[in-house]
Amino acid sequence: MNHWSAIQHDVNIFCSCVTRIQDRNQSGCSVDDKIASACALFKEEDKKHRNFALMHCWRILKDKPKWMERRIQNGGTTTDSNKKQKTKANSSLSSLVPVSSLATGGVHVAAAAAQDASKRPDGKKTEKKKLHQCSIIEALDYLVAKKKEADAQKDLMLRKI
């Protein structure tokens, strides 16, 4: 837990640095240039002026749905301008839905597909719970099938007598 809190703290600070560098929207800068600028900004902001040593952790975490949700929740996209910016939640449905599904009149299906795309994956406990429920249902189905077989055999025995 202690290691994770240190990693989370530093990666959160680095994420805010990356976001600020990306919000500058400088032309001619490659992704590597932006990351290098974010590393320099991290070093400036750090109390001990350390280099960002958790690049491998940031590369893993940056695209995870849970991490992106937390960044949005903590206000990861801060801008100093007065411009209004669209967020993912306010985006129009047409930008999220393929044109072919709208052309066929599948608006409800398209909305469900767009909702599923932004939904976080289930956690371990939820997966285990679903697996447990499925195994219980399978066991009950097996017992019901055995009972039907036993009842059928009893009916055959009674008919023979």
Chimera marker file (.cmm) of the C-alpha trace (Angstrom):
<marker_set name="trace">
<marker id="1" x="0.000" y="0.000" z="0.000" r="1" g="1" b="0" radius="0.5"/>
<marker id="2" x="2.859" y="2.357" z="0.816" r="1" g="1" b="0" radius="0.5"/>
<marker id="3" x="4.518" y="1.786" z="-2.559" r="1" g="1" b="0" radius="0.5"/>
<marker id="4" x="1.245" y="2.307" z="-4.397" r="1" g="1" b="0" radius="0.5"/>
<marker id="5" x="0.553" y="5.599" z="-2.611" r="1" g="1" b="0" radius="0.5"/>
<marker id="6" x="4.007" y="6.905" z="-3.582" r="1" g="1" b="0" radius="0.5"/>
<marker id="7" x="3.557" y="5.733" z="-7.178" r="1" g="1" b="0" radius="0.5"/>
<marker id="8" x="0.049" y="7.168" z="-7.360" r="1" g="1" b="0" radius="0.5"/>
<marker id="9" x="1.180" y="10.534" z="-5.977" r="1" g="1" b="0" radius="0.5"/>
<marker id="10" x="4.046" y="10.949" z="-8.418" r="1" g="1" b="0" radius="0.5"/>
<marker id="11" x="2.094" y="9.675" z="-11.423" r="1" g="1" b="0" radius="0.5"/>
<marker id="12" x="-0.807" y="12.015" z="-10.574" r="1" g="1" b="0" radius="0.5"/>
<marker id="13" x="1.562" y="14.976" z="-10.547" r="1" g="1" b="0" radius="0.5"/>
<marker id="14" x="3.144" y="13.830" z="-13.812" r="1" g="1" b="0" radius="0.5"/>
<marker id="15" x="-0.312" y="13.417" z="-15.390" r="1" g="1" b="0" radius="0.5"/>
<marker id="16" x="-1.184" y="16.984" z="-14.487" r="1" g="1" b="0" radius="0.5"/>
<marker id="17" x="2.123" y="18.112" z="-16.022" r="1" g="1" b="0" radius="0.5"/>
<marker id="18" x="1.389" y="16.176" z="-19.221" r="1" g="1" b="0" radius="0.5"/>
<marker id="19" x="-2.119" y="17.636" z="-19.362" r="1" g="1" b="0" radius="0.5"/>
<marker id="20" x="-0.814" y="21.184" z="-18.992" r="1" g="1" b="0" radius="0.5"/>
<marker id="21" x="1.795" y="20.615" z="-21.710" r="1" g="1" b="0" radius="0.5"/>
<marker id="22" x="-0.856" y="19.159" z="-24.035" r="1" g="1" b="0" radius="0.5"/>
<marker id="23" x="-3.221" y="22.050" z="-23.289" r="1" g="1" b="0" radius="0.5"/>
<marker id="24" x="-0.587" y="24.460" z="-24.589" r="1" g="1" b="0" radius="0.5"/>
<marker id="25" x="-1.258" y="22.899" z="-27.994" r="1" g="1" b="0" radius="0.5"/>
<marker id="26" x="2.122" y="23.857" z="-29.420" r="1" g="1" b="0" radius="0.5"/>
<marker id="27" x="2.519" y="23.183" z="-33.106" r="1" g="1" b="0" radius="0.5"/>
<marker id="28" x="5.482" y="21.185" z="-34.311" r="1" g="1" b="0" radius="0.5"/>
<marker id="29" x="5.930" y="19.289" z="-31.022" r="1" g="1" b="0" radius="0.5"/>
<marker id="30" x="6.013" y="15.531" z="-31.170" r="1" g="1" b="0" radius="0.5"/>
<marker id="31" x="4.698" y="13.294" z="-28.408" r="1" g="1" b="0" radius="0.5"/>
<marker id="32" x="8.265" y="12.700" z="-27.213" r="1" g="1" b="0" radius="0.5"/>
<marker id="33" x="8.860" y="16.453" z="-27.006" r="1" g="1" b="0" radius="0.5"/>
<marker id="34" x="5.721" y="16.890" z="-24.930" r="1" g="1" b="0" radius="0.5"/>
<marker id="35" x="6.741" y="14.091" z="-22.550" r="1" g="1" b="0" radius="0.5"/>
<marker id="36" x="10.216" y="15.606" z="-22.187" r="1" g="1" b="0" radius="0.5"/>
<marker id="37" x="8.626" y="18.986" z="-21.383" r="1" g="1" b="0" radius="0.5"/>
<marker id="38" x="6.339" y="17.292" z="-18.860" r="1" g="1" b="0" radius="0.5"/>
<marker id="39" x="9.379" y="15.649" z="-17.205" r="1" g="1" b="0" radius="0.5"/>
<marker id="40" x="11.052" y="19.055" z="-16.921" r="1" g="1" b="0" radius="0.5"/>
<marker id="41" x="7.861" y="20.555" z="-15.473" r="1" g="1" b="0" radius="0.5"/>
<marker id="42" x="7.619" y="17.673" z="-12.994" r="1" g="1" b="0" radius="0.5"/>
<marker id="43" x="11.187" y="18.344" z="-11.839" r="1" g="1" b="0" radius="0.5"/>
<marker id="44" x="10.362" y="22.044" z="-11.344" r="1" g="1" b="0" radius="0.5"/>
<marker id="45" x="7.237" y="21.286" z="-9.324" r="1" g="1" b="0" radius="0.5"/>
<marker id="46" x="8.720" y="18.540" z="-7.168" r="1" g="1" b="0" radius="0.5"/>
<marker id="47" x="9.791" y="19.748" z="-3.725" r="1" g="1" b="0" radius="0.5"/>
<marker id="48" x="13.046" y="17.795" z="-3.908" r="1" g="1" b="0" radius="0.5"/>
<marker id="49" x="13.539" y="18.543" z="-7.649" r="1" g="1" b="0" radius="0.5"/>
<marker id="50" x="13.621" y="14.827" z="-8.500" r="1" g="1" b="0" radius="0.5"/>
<marker id="51" x="13.376" y="13.477" z="-12.023" r="1" g="1" b="0" radius="0.5"/>
<marker id="52" x="10.241" y="11.500" z="-12.866" r="1" g="1" b="0" radius="0.5"/>
<marker id="53" x="11.394" y="7.898" z="-12.440" r="1" g="1" b="0" radius="0.5"/>
<marker id="54" x="8.056" y="6.130" z="-12.924" r="1" g="1" b="0" radius="0.5"/>
<marker id="55" x="7.633" y="6.480" z="-16.679" r="1" g="1" b="0" radius="0.5"/>
<marker id="56" x="6.950" y="2.745" z="-16.993" r="1" g="1" b="0" radius="0.5"/>
<marker id="57" x="4.069" y="3.055" z="-14.499" r="1" g="1" b="0" radius="0.5"/>
<marker id="58" x="2.640" y="6.097" z="-16.281" r="1" g="1" b="0" radius="0.5"/>
<marker id="59" x="2.702" y="4.303" z="-19.639" r="1" g="1" b="0" radius="0.5"/>
<marker id="60" x="0.692" y="1.434" z="-18.143" r="1" g="1" b="0" radius="0.5"/>
<marker id="61" x="-1.775" y="3.595" z="-16.221" r="1" g="1" b="0" radius="0.5"/>
<marker id="62" x="-2.433" y="6.435" z="-18.670" r="1" g="1" b="0" radius="0.5"/>
<marker id="63" x="-4.884" y="4.506" z="-20.872" r="1" g="1" b="0" radius="0.5"/>
<marker id="64" x="-6.714" y="2.517" z="-18.186" r="1" g="1" b="0" radius="0.5"/>
<marker id="65" x="-10.395" y="3.489" z="-17.817" r="1" g="1" b="0" radius="0.5"/>
<marker id="66" x="-10.226" y="3.648" z="-14.038" r="1" g="1" b="0" radius="0.5"/>
<marker id="67" x="-7.214" y="5.967" z="-14.171" r="1" g="1" b="0" radius="0.5"/>
<marker id="68" x="-8.760" y="8.249" z="-16.804" r="1" g="1" b="0" radius="0.5"/>
<marker id="69" x="-11.973" y="8.452" z="-14.785" r="1" g="1" b="0" radius="0.5"/>
<marker id="70" x="-10.017" y="9.479" z="-11.681" r="1" g="1" b="0" radius="0.5"/>
<marker id="71" x="-8.110" y="12.136" z="-13.662" r="1" g="1" b="0" radius="0.5"/>
<marker id="72" x="-11.367" y="13.609" z="-14.910" r="1" g="1" b="0" radius="0.5"/>
<marker id="73" x="-12.823" y="13.457" z="-11.403" r="1" g="1" b="0" radius="0.5"/>
<marker id="74" x="-9.815" y="15.260" z="-9.908" r="1" g="1" b="0" radius="0.5"/>
<marker id="75" x="-9.988" y="17.906" z="-12.604" r="1" g="1" b="0" radius="0.5"/>
<marker id="76" x="-7.067" y="16.632" z="-14.631" r="1" g="1" b="0" radius="0.5"/>
<marker id="77" x="-7.895" y="18.932" z="-17.539" r="1" g="1" b="0" radius="0.5"/>
<marker id="78" x="-7.312" y="22.430" z="-16.246" r="1" g="1" b="0" radius="0.5"/>
<marker id="79" x="-7.040" y="25.289" z="-18.691" r="1" g="1" b="0" radius="0.5"/>
<marker id="80" x="-6.364" y="28.952" z="-18.136" r="1" g="1" b="0" radius="0.5"/>
<marker id="81" x="-8.306" y="30.112" z="-21.184" r="1" g="1" b="0" radius="0.5"/>
<marker id="82" x="-11.920" y="31.191" z="-21.225" r="1" g="1" b="0" radius="0.5"/>
<marker id="83" x="-12.773" y="28.912" z="-24.143" r="1" g="1" b="0" radius="0.5"/>
<marker id="84" x="-15.472" y="26.329" z="-23.669" r="1" g="1" b="0" radius="0.5"/>
<marker id="85" x="-14.287" y="22.837" z="-24.399" r="1" g="1" b="0" radius="0.5"/>
<marker id="86" x="-16.379" y="19.779" z="-25.081" r="1" g="1" b="0" radius="0.5"/>
<marker id="87" x="-15.976" y="16.931" z="-22.653" r="1" g="1" b="0" radius="0.5"/>
<marker id="88" x="-16.603" y="13.309" z="-23.506" r="1" g="1" b="0" radius="0.5"/>
<marker id="89" x="-19.906" y="13.308" z="-21.606" r="1" g="1" b="0" radius="0.5"/>
<marker id="90" x="-21.233" y="16.278" z="-23.589" r="1" g="1" b="0" radius="0.5"/>
<marker id="91" x="-20.152" y="14.991" z="-26.993" r="1" g="1" b="0" radius="0.5"/>
<marker id="92" x="-22.906" y="14.389" z="-29.470" r="1" g="1" b="0" radius="0.5"/>
<marker id="93" x="-24.181" y="10.877" z="-30.004" r="1" g="1" b="0" radius="0.5"/>
<marker id="94" x="-23.386" y="11.042" z="-33.702" r="1" g="1" b="0" radius="0.5"/>
<marker id="95" x="-19.658" y="11.380" z="-32.988" r="1" g="1" b="0" radius="0.5"/>
<marker id="96" x="-19.673" y="8.239" z="-30.851" r="1" g="1" b="0" radius="0.5"/>
<marker id="97" x="-21.898" y="6.030" z="-33.016" r="1" g="1" b="0" radius="0.5"/>
<marker id="98" x="-20.927" y="4.492" z="-36.340" r="1" g="1" b="0" radius="0.5"/>
<marker id="99" x="-22.889" y="5.889" z="-39.283" r="1" g="1" b="0" radius="0.5"/>
<marker id="100" x="-24.073" y="2.448" z="-40.431" r="1" g="1" b="0" radius="0.5"/>
<marker id="101" x="-25.999" y="1.837" z="-37.206" r="1" g="1" b="0" radius="0.5"/>
<marker id="102" x="-27.762" y="5.198" z="-37.479" r="1" g="1" b="0" radius="0.5"/>
<marker id="103" x="-28.631" y="4.580" z="-41.110" r="1" g="1" b="0" radius="0.5"/>
<marker id="104" x="-30.414" y="1.356" z="-40.237" r="1" g="1" b="0" radius="0.5"/>
<marker id="105" x="-32.513" y="3.079" z="-37.592" r="1" g="1" b="0" radius="0.5"/>
<marker id="106" x="-30.769" y="1.427" z="-34.654" r="1" g="1" b="0" radius="0.5"/>
<marker id="107" x="-30.643" y="4.495" z="-32.440" r="1" g="1" b="0" radius="0.5"/>
<marker id="108" x="-31.312" y="2.503" z="-29.268" r="1" g="1" b="0" radius="0.5"/>
<marker id="109" x="-28.724" y="-0.099" z="-30.201" r="1" g="1" b="0" radius="0.5"/>
<marker id="110" x="-26.235" y="2.640" z="-31.062" r="1" g="1" b="0" radius="0.5"/>
<marker id="111" x="-26.828" y="4.392" z="-27.745" r="1" g="1" b="0" radius="0.5"/>
<marker id="112" x="-26.291" y="1.115" z="-25.883" r="1" g="1" b="0" radius="0.5"/>
<marker id="113" x="-23.096" y="0.462" z="-27.850" r="1" g="1" b="0" radius="0.5"/>
<marker id="114" x="-21.793" y="3.944" z="-27.076" r="1" g="1" b="0" radius="0.5"/>
<marker id="115" x="-22.619" y="3.467" z="-23.417" r="1" g="1" b="0" radius="0.5"/>
<marker id="116" x="-20.828" y="0.098" z="-23.315" r="1" g="1" b="0" radius="0.5"/>
<marker id="117" x="-17.715" y="1.581" z="-24.918" r="1" g="1" b="0" radius="0.5"/>
<marker id="118" x="-17.274" y="4.099" z="-22.102" r="1" g="1" b="0" radius="0.5"/>
<marker id="119" x="-18.155" y="1.670" z="-19.300" r="1" g="1" b="0" radius="0.5"/>
<marker id="120" x="-15.345" y="0.516" z="-17.054" r="1" g="1" b="0" radius="0.5"/>
<marker id="121" x="-14.522" y="-3.182" z="-17.008" r="1" g="1" b="0" radius="0.5"/>
<marker id="122" x="-15.759" y="-5.207" z="-14.056" r="1" g="1" b="0" radius="0.5"/>
<marker id="123" x="-13.468" y="-5.687" z="-11.080" r="1" g="1" b="0" radius="0.5"/>
<marker id="124" x="-12.247" y="-8.980" z="-9.664" r="1" g="1" b="0" radius="0.5"/>
<marker id="125" x="-14.955" y="-9.225" z="-7.009" r="1" g="1" b="0" radius="0.5"/>
<marker id="126" x="-17.722" y="-8.605" z="-9.527" r="1" g="1" b="0" radius="0.5"/>
<marker id="127" x="-16.255" y="-11.167" z="-11.920" r="1" g="1" b="0" radius="0.5"/>
<marker id="128" x="-16.004" y="-13.731" z="-9.114" r="1" g="1" b="0" radius="0.5"/>
<marker id="129" x="-19.596" y="-13.017" z="-8.077" r="1" g="1" b="0" radius="0.5"/>
<marker id="130" x="-20.830" y="-13.500" z="-11.658" r="1" g="1" b="0" radius="0.5"/>
<marker id="131" x="-18.811" y="-16.701" z="-11.973" r="1" g="1" b="0" radius="0.5"/>
<marker id="132" x="-20.224" y="-17.990" z="-8.685" r="1" g="1" b="0" radius="0.5"/>
<marker id="133" x="-23.793" y="-17.178" z="-9.762" r="1" g="1" b="0" radius="0.5"/>
<marker id="134" x="-23.234" y="-18.942" z="-13.089" r="1" g="1" b="0" radius="0.5"/>
<marker id="135" x="-21.899" y="-22.035" z="-11.336" r="1" g="1" b="0" radius="0.5"/>
<marker id="136" x="-24.911" y="-22.063" z="-8.982" r="1" g="1" b="0" radius="0.5"/>
<marker id="137" x="-27.294" y="-21.814" z="-11.943" r="1" g="1" b="0" radius="0.5"/>
<marker id="138" x="-25.459" y="-24.612" z="-13.754" r="1" g="1" b="0" radius="0.5"/>
<marker id="139" x="-25.616" y="-26.788" z="-10.640" r="1" g="1" b="0" radius="0.5"/>
<marker id="140" x="-29.343" y="-26.161" z="-10.273" r="1" g="1" b="0" radius="0.5"/>
<marker id="141" x="-29.928" y="-26.926" z="-13.955" r="1" g="1" b="0" radius="0.5"/>
<marker id="142" x="-27.986" y="-30.177" z="-13.537" r="1" g="1" b="0" radius="0.5"/>
<marker id="143" x="-30.037" y="-31.147" z="-10.473" r="1" g="1" b="0" radius="0.5"/>
<marker id="144" x="-33.316" y="-30.344" z="-12.244" r="1" g="1" b="0" radius="0.5"/>
<marker id="145" x="-32.249" y="-32.474" z="-15.224" r="1" g="1" b="0" radius="0.5"/>
<marker id="146" x="-31.324" y="-35.373" z="-12.887" r="1" g="1" b="0" radius="0.5"/>
<marker id="147" x="-34.692" y="-35.057" z="-11.112" r="1" g="1" b="0" radius="0.5"/>
<marker id="148" x="-36.523" y="-35.167" z="-14.456" r="1" g="1" b="0" radius="0.5"/>
<marker id="149" x="-34.575" y="-38.297" z="-15.424" r="1" g="1" b="0" radius="0.5"/>
<marker id="150" x="-35.386" y="-39.908" z="-12.077" r="1" g="1" b="0" radius="0.5"/>
<marker id="151" x="-39.079" y="-38.974" z="-12.442" r="1" g="1" b="0" radius="0.5"/>
<marker id="152" x="-39.122" y="-40.396" z="-15.969" r="1" g="1" b="0" radius="0.5"/>
<marker id="153" x="-37.576" y="-43.657" z="-14.722" r="1" g="1" b="0" radius="0.5"/>
<marker id="154" x="-40.179" y="-43.858" z="-11.924" r="1" g="1" b="0" radius="0.5"/>
<marker id="155" x="-42.989" y="-43.359" z="-14.439" r="1" g="1" b="0" radius="0.5"/>
<marker id="156" x="-41.544" y="-46.155" z="-16.612" r="1" g="1" b="0" radius="0.5"/>
<marker id="157" x="-41.308" y="-48.464" z="-13.613" r="1" g="1" b="0" radius="0.5"/>
<marker id="158" x="-44.897" y="-47.714" z="-12.566" r="1" g="1" b="0" radius="0.5"/>
<marker id="159" x="-46.172" y="-48.300" z="-16.095" r="1" g="1" b="0" radius="0.5"/>
<marker id="160" x="-44.433" y="-51.654" z="-16.264" r="1" g="1" b="0" radius="0.5"/>
<marker id="161" x="-46.085" y="-52.789" z="-13.083" r="1" g="1" b="0" radius="0.5"/>
<link id1="1" id2="2" r="1" g="1" b="0" radius="0.2"/>
<link id1="2" id2="3" r="1" g="1" b="0" radius="0.2"/>
<link id1="3" id2="4" r="1" g="1" b="0" radius="0.2"/>
<link id1="4" id2="5" r="1" g="1" b="0" radius="0.2"/>
<link id1="5" id2="6" r="1" g="1" b="0" radius="0.2"/>
<link id1="6" id2="7" r="1" g="1" b="0" radius="0.2"/>
<link id1="7" id2="8" r="1" g="1" b="0" radius="0.2"/>
<link id1="8" id2="9" r="1" g="1" b="0" radius="0.2"/>
<link id1="9" id2="10" r="1" g="1" b="0" radius="0.2"/>
<link id1="10" id2="11" r="1" g="1" b="0" radius="0.2"/>
<link id1="11" id2="12" r="1" g="1" b="0" radius="0.2"/>
<link id1="12" id2="13" r="1" g="1" b="0" radius="0.2"/>
<link id1="13" id2="14" r="1" g="1" b="0" radius="0.2"/>
<link id1="14" id2="15" r="1" g="1" b="0" radius="0.2"/>
<link id1="15" id2="16" r="1" g="1" b="0" radius="0.2"/>
<link id1="16" id2="17" r="1" g="1" b="0" radius="0.2"/>
<link id1="17" id2="18" r="1" g="1" b="0" radius="0.2"/>
<link id1="18" id2="19" r="1" g="1" b="0" radius="0.2"/>
<link id1="19" id2="20" r="1" g="1" b="0" radius="0.2"/>
<link id1="20" id2="21" r="1" g="1" b="0" radius="0.2"/>
<link id1="21" id2="22" r="1" g="1" b="0" radius="0.2"/>
<link id1="22" id2="23" r="1" g="1" b="0" radius="0.2"/>
<link id1="23" id2="24" r="1" g="1" b="0" radius="0.2"/>
<link id1="24" id2="25" r="1" g="1" b="0" radius="0.2"/>
<link id1="25" id2="26" r="1" g="1" b="0" radius="0.2"/>
<link id1="26" id2="27" r="1" g="1" b="0" radius="0.2"/>
<link id1="27" id2="28" r="1" g="1" b="0" radius="0.2"/>
<link id1="28" id2="29" r="1" g="1" b="0" radius="0.2"/>
<link id1="29" id2="30" r="1" g="1" b="0" radius="0.2"/>
<link id1="30" id2="31" r="1" g="1" b="0" radius="0.2"/>
<link id1="31" id2="32" r="1" g="1" b="0" radius="0.2"/>
<link id1="32" id2="33" r="1" g="1" b="0" radius="0.2"/>
<link id1="33" id2="34" r="1" g="1" b="0" radius="0.2"/>
<link id1="34" id2="35" r="1" g="1" b="0" radius="0.2"/>
<link id1="35" id2="36" r="1" g="1" b="0" radius="0.2"/>
<link id1="36" id2="37" r="1" g="1" b="0" radius="0.2"/>
<link id1="37" id2="38" r="1" g="1" b="0" radius="0.2"/>
<link id1="38" id2="39" r="1" g="1" b="0" radius="0.2"/>
<link id1="39" id2="40" r="1" g="1" b="0" radius="0.2"/>
<link id1="40" id2="41" r="1" g="1" b="0" radius="0.2"/>
<link id1="41" id2="42" r="1" g="1" b="0" radius="0.2"/>
<link id1="42" id2="43" r="1" g="1" b="0" radius="0.2"/>
<link id1="43" id2="44" r="1" g="1" b="0" radius="0.2"/>
<link id1="44" id2="45" r="1" g="1" b="0" radius="0.2"/>
<link id1="45" id2="46" r="1" g="1" b="0" radius="0.2"/>
<link id1="46" id2="47" r="1" g="1" b="0" radius="0.2"/>
<link id1="47" id2="48" r="1" g="1" b="0" radius="0.2"/>
<link id1="48" id2="49" r="1" g="1" b="0" radius="0.2"/>
<link id1="49" id2="50" r="1" g="1" b="0" radius="0.2"/>
<link id1="50" id2="51" r="1" g="1" b="0" radius="0.2"/>
<link id1="51" id2="52" r="1" g="1" b="0" radius="0.2"/>
<link id1="52" id2="53" r="1" g="1" b="0" radius="0.2"/>
<link id1="53" id2="54" r="1" g="1" b="0" radius="0.2"/>
<link id1="54" id2="55" r="1" g="1" b="0" radius="0.2"/>
<link id1="55" id2="56" r="1" g="1" b="0" radius="0.2"/>
<link id1="56" id2="57" r="1" g="1" b="0" radius="0.2"/>
<link id1="57" id2="58" r="1" g="1" b="0" radius="0.2"/>
<link id1="58" id2="59" r="1" g="1" b="0" radius="0.2"/>
<link id1="59" id2="60" r="1" g="1" b="0" radius="0.2"/>
<link id1="60" id2="61" r="1" g="1" b="0" radius="0.2"/>
<link id1="61" id2="62" r="1" g="1" b="0" radius="0.2"/>
<link id1="62" id2="63" r="1" g="1" b="0" radius="0.2"/>
<link id1="63" id2="64" r="1" g="1" b="0" radius="0.2"/>
<link id1="64" id2="65" r="1" g="1" b="0" radius="0.2"/>
<link id1="65" id2="66" r="1" g="1" b="0" radius="0.2"/>
<link id1="66" id2="67" r="1" g="1" b="0" radius="0.2"/>
<link id1="67" id2="68" r="1" g="1" b="0" radius="0.2"/>
<link id1="68" id2="69" r="1" g="1" b="0" radius="0.2"/>
<link id1="69" id2="70" r="1" g="1" b="0" radius="0.2"/>
<link id1="70" id2="71" r="1" g="1" b="0" radius="0.2"/>
<link id1="71" id2="72" r="1" g="1" b="0" radius="0.2"/>
<link id1="72" id2="73" r="1" g="1" b="0" radius="0.2"/>
<link id1="73" id2="74" r="1" g="1" b="0" radius="0.2"/>
<link id1="74" id2="75" r="1" g="1" b="0" radius="0.2"/>
<link id1="75" id2="76" r="1" g="1" b="0" radius="0.2"/>
<link id1="76" id2="77" r="1" g="1" b="0" radius="0.2"/>
<link id1="77" id2="78" r="1" g="1" b="0" radius="0.2"/>
<link id1="78" id2="79" r="1" g="1" b="0" radius="0.2"/>
<link id1="79" id2="80" r="1" g="1" b="0" radius="0.2"/>
<link id1="80" id2="81" r="1" g="1" b="0" radius="0.2"/>
<link id1="81" id2="82" r="1" g="1" b="0" radius="0.2"/>
<link id1="82" id2="83" r="1" g="1" b="0" radius="0.2"/>
<link id1="83" id2="84" r="1" g="1" b="0" radius="0.2"/>
<link id1="84" id2="85" r="1" g="1" b="0" radius="0.2"/>
<link id1="85" id2="86" r="1" g="1" b="0" radius="0.2"/>
<link id1="86" id2="87" r="1" g="1" b="0" radius="0.2"/>
<link id1="87" id2="88" r="1" g="1" b="0" radius="0.2"/>
<link id1="88" id2="89" r="1" g="1" b="0" radius="0.2"/>
<link id1="89" id2="90" r="1" g="1" b="0" radius="0.2"/>
<link id1="90" id2="91" r="1" g="1" b="0" radius="0.2"/>
<link id1="91" id2="92" r="1" g="1" b="0" radius="0.2"/>
<link id1="92" id2="93" r="1" g="1" b="0" radius="0.2"/>
<link id1="93" id2="94" r="1" g="1" b="0" radius="0.2"/>
<link id1="94" id2="95" r="1" g="1" b="0" radius="0.2"/>
<link id1="95" id2="96" r="1" g="1" b="0" radius="0.2"/>
<link id1="96" id2="97" r="1" g="1" b="0" radius="0.2"/>
<link id1="97" id2="98" r="1" g="1" b="0" radius="0.2"/>
<link id1="98" id2="99" r="1" g="1" b="0" radius="0.2"/>
<link id1="99" id2="100" r="1" g="1" b="0" radius="0.2"/>
<link id1="100" id2="101" r="1" g="1" b="0" radius="0.2"/>
<link id1="101" id2="102" r="1" g="1" b="0" radius="0.2"/>
<link id1="102" id2="103" r="1" g="1" b="0" radius="0.2"/>
<link id1="103" id2="104" r="1" g="1" b="0" radius="0.2"/>
<link id1="104" id2="105" r="1" g="1" b="0" radius="0.2"/>
<link id1="105" id2="106" r="1" g="1" b="0" radius="0.2"/>
<link id1="106" id2="107" r="1" g="1" b="0" radius="0.2"/>
<link id1="107" id2="108" r="1" g="1" b="0" radius="0.2"/>
<link id1="108" id2="109" r="1" g="1" b="0" radius="0.2"/>
<link id1="109" id2="110" r="1" g="1" b="0" radius="0.2"/>
<link id1="110" id2="111" r="1" g="1" b="0" radius="0.2"/>
<link id1="111" id2="112" r="1" g="1" b="0" radius="0.2"/>
<link id1="112" id2="113" r="1" g="1" b="0" radius="0.2"/>
<link id1="113" id2="114" r="1" g="1" b="0" radius="0.2"/>
<link id1="114" id2="115" r="1" g="1" b="0" radius="0.2"/>
<link id1="115" id2="116" r="1" g="1" b="0" radius="0.2"/>
<link id1="116" id2="117" r="1" g="1" b="0" radius="0.2"/>
<link id1="117" id2="118" r="1" g="1" b="0" radius="0.2"/>
<link id1="118" id2="119" r="1" g="1" b="0" radius="0.2"/>
<link id1="119" id2="120" r="1" g="1" b="0" radius="0.2"/>
<link id1="120" id2="121" r="1" g="1" b="0" radius="0.2"/>
<link id1="121" id2="122" r="1" g="1" b="0" radius="0.2"/>
<link id1="122" id2="123" r="1" g="1" b="0" radius="0.2"/>
<link id1="123" id2="124" r="1" g="1" b="0" radius="0.2"/>
<link id1="124" id2="125" r="1" g="1" b="0" radius="0.2"/>
<link id1="125" id2="126" r="1" g="1" b="0" radius="0.2"/>
<link id1="126" id2="127" r="1" g="1" b="0" radius="0.2"/>
<link id1="127" id2="128" r="1" g="1" b="0" radius="0.2"/>
<link id1="128" id2="129" r="1" g="1" b="0" radius="0.2"/>
<link id1="129" id2="130" r="1" g="1" b="0" radius="0.2"/>
<link id1="130" id2="131" r="1" g="1" b="0" radius="0.2"/>
<link id1="131" id2="132" r="1" g="1" b="0" radius="0.2"/>
<link id1="132" id2="133" r="1" g="1" b="0" radius="0.2"/>
<link id1="133" id2="134" r="1" g="1" b="0" radius="0.2"/>
<link id1="134" id2="135" r="1" g="1" b="0" radius="0.2"/>
<link id1="135" id2="136" r="1" g="1" b="0" radius="0.2"/>
<link id1="136" id2="137" r="1" g="1" b="0" radius="0.2"/>
<link id1="137" id2="138" r="1" g="1" b="0" radius="0.2"/>
<link id1="138" id2="139" r="1" g="1" b="0" radius="0.2"/>
<link id1="139" id2="140" r="1" g="1" b="0" radius="0.2"/>
<link id1="140" id2="141" r="1" g="1" b="0" radius="0.2"/>
<link id1="141" id2="142" r="1" g="1" b="0" radius="0.2"/>
<link id1="142" id2="143" r="1" g="1" b="0" radius="0.2"/>
<link id1="143" id2="144" r="1" g="1" b="0" radius="0.2"/>
<link id1="144" id2="145" r="1" g="1" b="0" radius="0.2"/>
<link id1="145" id2="146" r="1" g="1" b="0" radius="0.2"/>
<link id1="146" id2="147" r="1" g="1" b="0" radius="0.2"/>
<link id1="147" id2="148" r="1" g="1" b="0" radius="0.2"/>
<link id1="148" id2="149" r="1" g="1" b="0" radius="0.2"/>
<link id1="149" id2="150" r="1" g="1" b="0" radius="0.2"/>
<link id1="150" id2="151" r="1" g="1" b="0" radius="0.2"/>
<link id1="151" id2="152" r="1" g="1" b="0" radius="0.2"/>
<link id1="152" id2="153" r="1" g="1" b="0" radius="0.2"/>
<link id1="153" id2="154" r="1" g="1" b="0" radius="0.2"/>
<link id1="154" id2="155" r="1" g="1" b="0" radius="0.2"/>
<link id1="155" id2="156" r="1" g="1" b="0" radius="0.2"/>
<link id1="156" id2="157" r="1" g="1" b="0" radius="0.2"/>
<link id1="157" id2="158" r="1" g="1" b="0" radius="0.2"/>
<link id1="158" id2="159" r="1" g="1" b="0" radius="0.2"/>
<link id1="159" id2="160" r="1" g="1" b="0" radius="0.2"/>
<link id1="160" id2="161" r="1" g="1" b="0" radius="0.2"/>
</marker_set>
